Amino acid sequence: MNSPSLPHTLSPGPAAPVPVRTLVIDDNPSIHDDFRKILCGAADSAALLHSAEAALFGENAFHSPGEQFEIDSAFQGQEGLQKVQAAVAANRPYVLAFVDIRMPPGWDGIETIDRIWRVDPNIQVVICTAYSDYSWEQITQRLGASDSLLILKKPFDNVEVLQLAHTLSTKWRLTRQARSRIEDLDRAVAERTAALKLSEERFSRAFLASPVPLALQNTQDHRFFDVNNSFLELLGYQRSELVGQTPESLALYPDPALRTQLEEGARMRAPIRAHQCQLRAKNGDLRTVLISAEPLGIGTEDYVLLLAHDITDRLKLEVQLRQAQKMEAIGQLAAGVAHDFNNILTVITGHVQLALSRPNLDGQLNESLTLVRTAAERAASLTRQLLAFSRKQIINPRPLEIGQVLQHLSKMLQSLLGEAIALKIQCGADLPLVLADPGSLEQVIVNLAVNARDAMPKGGELLIHAERACIGANQVVSHPDAQTGEFVCISVTDTGCGMDAATLNRLFEPFFTTKDVGKGTGLGLATAYGIVRQHNGWIEVASEPGQGTTFRVFFPRTHQAVPEPSPATPPPASDAKPQAQTRTILLVEDEVAVRQLAERLLRRLGYSVLTAADAQEALRVWASHSKEIDLVLTDMVMPGGLSGRELAARLTSDCPKLPVIFTSGYSVDFQPGGLKLEEGVNFLAKPYNPESLASILARVSRDQRN
């Protein structure tokens, strides 16, 4: 509670002193007059007091300040109590009270003082008495021991009254000032304590709620003083299992050097910043963290604040991203090699076929050319797999039911696996459709089944399971190729030998194989990887040595419906010949050897041929011979800034019914600008031979006639 304002202050300045409020309680009016004469006669009182001080202490004695007294009178104890109550209520308390011991009728002085001190315990009291009604022991027994109580014997001396009044008023004033100062100090301490408590609460809340794992460790015995929830989640402990324990007792630091570094830093009070290390979780897993240590004093104790930033998942994603980037780079390289190699194979197979078509060919030469053709076909098969891996092959996706595809493959798969391997195929109910090329999808499943077979040389079990999968945002972070949405997941699980981490890291690389020389090309899984990525899906692998392997293949669902089957059309004869031998073809090919071979084959088929090395030259030829040209055979990828697709778009804008056949070692874009490419209809894949060229030309001629 705030104390009342002081009647005096020690503040310097010229302001007049505040009168000392004094209450005289006595039933004798003459006593009141005496006190007024003694205390209110300022000049006489000051001179009298000075004279007494000089007599006692010499002429150089300290002069008491001249006090001014304001005296109120009360003739009975009850009246005196009322005046004290009124003074306290008005915040103008009395400094002194001169109280007679005998005041008949009513309260005596002791009763009056007791009641007054209940209202104002700070008032200085002088008991005025001419009799020994009470001994000092009796008075203190009634009122208690107090330094605010004195006794003045009647008749009293004027100097004695002045000395008592001045001394007690000074004591009262100094006591009030000291009390005010103590209250100020108490208030400052309380405010500082509250601020410290608030700061501590804020630190505690921030510490416990921080998403960064935090721990406080005592520097003396290295025990954990406190840990936050993020630190508990990082290591999988309960708070009671960590607090009070040391890192050594928990085997928290796999590397002993980390403990030494942290202890040395705490001893030197030197902070540690983002030191990469590992912490062992409760389940034994190692978490890679960036740990920082900051010396911290709390009270008289020294602590270390540990901050552990978990980068385990980030490092895994970085490894996966680097792997994906490596696969992308390998894919680009493989696609370029396959494209150029297909041009070479086109020349080889074309000329071999021309040589084999000669009559009366020497038998030994015929055998040699046949071997060359077989080798070229094997090389072409490898390049097709490289194109599948690099996602550059032509596909014709359509809505498919995965369950039907698996049932259709079941007999062939069992035949491939052999009797020693048990095949089980399971499909979830109401699987959504996927948009996929049927042949490519079957190739993925067959390649995974063959890989599983090779991992189980002594037999085992292969389970192929298809189910609906809904991928959320929290699952996407586990794989760089993953996407959110609805998918059909095909799981292929074997009970084979499994794979180690080093093998898993290179599993989908072209030509990487763990088989003996001559037992595999190393393109089976690479092909499956490329096909799945080309269908906007991804593959996940889980395997451990001796524990088997599970491939999980994700294909996005489609909302397209399965199209109605169209009437079957008879395939064109392989030896079909164009009906009009005088038809003119514009041949656009940038590879000289391929262009020369194609021109020779077309002329043998009876066509008139106009050639161009790129799209710009083709446009110039078209400008001069557009009325003569009946068909365009163009490569898809050419130098000069214009692709085969863009060339076809310009030519068909002039002549909408102009047939165009595209050819390429690969296609950079499979359906660019709405263009639909279909093998044998408007697309001729390299390497091609005279029969495939004649077949597609015959089909185009027949379609034009119809």
Buried (B, 14 or more C-beta within 10 A) or exposed (E): EEEBEBBBBEEEEEEEEBBBBBBBBBBBEEBBEBBBEBBBBEEEBBEBBBEBBEEEEEEEEEEBEBBEBBBBBBBBBBBBBEBBBEBBEEEBBBBBBBBBBBBEEEBBBBBBBBBBBEBBEBBBBBBBBEEEEBEEEEBEEEBEEBEBBBEBEBEBEBBEBBBBBBEBBBBBBEBBBEEBEEEEEEEEEEEEEEEEEEEEEEEEEEBEEBEBBBBBBBBEEBBBBBBBBBBBEBBEBEEEBBBEBBBEEBEBBEEEEBBEBBBEBBEEEEBBEEBEBBBBBBEEEEBBBBBBBBBBEEEEEBBBBBBBBBBBEEEBBEEBEEBBEBBEEBBEEBBBBBBEBBBBBBBBBBBBBBBBEEEEEEEEEEEEBEEBBEBBEEBBEBBBBBBBBBBBBBBBBBBBBBBEBBEEBEEEBBEBBEEEBEBEBEBBEEBBBBBBBBEBBBBBBBBBBBBBBBBBEEBBBBBBBBBBBEBEEEEBEEBBBBBEBEBBBBBBBBBBBBBEEEBBBEBBBBBBBBEEEEEBBBBBBBBBBBBBBBBBBBBBBBBEEEEBBBBBBBBBBBEEEEEEEEEEEEEBEEEBEBEEEEBBBBBBBBBEBBBBBBBBBBEEBBBBBBBBBBBBBBBEBBEEEEEBBBBBBBBBBBEEEBBBBBBBBEBBEEBEEBBBBBBBBBBEEBEBEEBEBEBEBBBBBBBBBBEBBBBBBBBBBBEBEE
